[in-house]
């Protein structure tokens, strides 16, 4: 059985605050997206290259002390577009 909806009224001041807060949050979200997707992209690309170089030379742990080196053929040449989640 569905729960009954409790009717209530939202004060005009609260509605105005919510509207203003939504604008502020959208602006903040847009700034964070730009920072993560545009400003940080070159550094992220460099970090990817450093990681790929490291797993080609040092490898990575498969189990406890067992290491496996990655061959050049296994390294992706082009990866998908980054999706930043925060």
KOLBA-568648 format. One record per residue (C-alpha): residue in one letter; x, y, z. Coordinates in steps of 0.02 Angstrom, whole numbers, padded with zeros to 5 digits, always signed. Layout:
aXYZ
...
//
This chain:
x+00000+00000+00000
x+00068+00171-00047
x+00113+00292+00091
x+00000+00444+00096
x+00076+00607+00040
x+00083+00740+00176
x+00027+00906+00106
x+00132+01054+00155
x+00171+01227+00097
x+00344+01292+00058
x+00374+01472+00109
x+00417+01594-00030
x+00585+01631+00052
x+00630+01447+00046
x+00579+01434-00137
x+00686+01587-00178
x+00834+01515-00083
x+00818+01347-00174
x+00813+01434-00343
x+00966+01539-00300
x+01058+01387-00230
x+01023+01287-00389
x+01102+01426-00493
x+01255+01431-00378
x+01275+01241-00383
x+01261+01234-00573
x+01394+01369-00588
x+01507+01276-00467
x+01479+01112-00559
x+01523+01193-00725
x+01684+01264-00651
x+01734+01094-00580
x+01698+01009-00747
x+01808+01136-00838
x+01948+01113-00712
x+01942+00923-00723
x+01910+00903-00909
x+02007+01049-00984
x+02135+01119-00863
x+02192+00951-00792
x+02188+00854-00957
x+02372+00883-01005
x+02432+00828-00833
x+02317+00676-00840
x+02390+00626-01009
x+02565+00639-00935
x+02512+00531-00787
x+02444+00400-00907
x+02609+00395-01002
x+02709+00381-00840
x+02596+00238-00784
x+02613+00146-00949
x+02802+00165-00944
x+02807+00101-00766
x+02706-00057-00801
x+02811-00092-00956
x+02975-00081-00860
x+02931-00136-00682
x+02771-00231-00713
x+02638-00251-00581
x+02603-00373-00443
x+02490-00516-00495
x+02499-00610-00331
x+02601-00565-00177
x+02777-00549-00249
x+02740-00618-00424
x+02762-00481-00552
x+02703-00476-00731
x+02775-00356-00859
x+02662-00282-00990
x+02719-00290-01170
x+02711-00141-01288
x+02571-00226-01385
x+02462-00230-01229
x+02476-00043-01199
x+02326+00050-01272
x+02371+00173-01408
x+02212+00273-01394
x+02098+00265-01246
x+01919+00320-01230
x+01873+00495-01179
x+01900+00520-00993
x+01749+00524-00882
x+01786+00613-00720
x+01677+00565-00572
x+01687+00657-00408
//
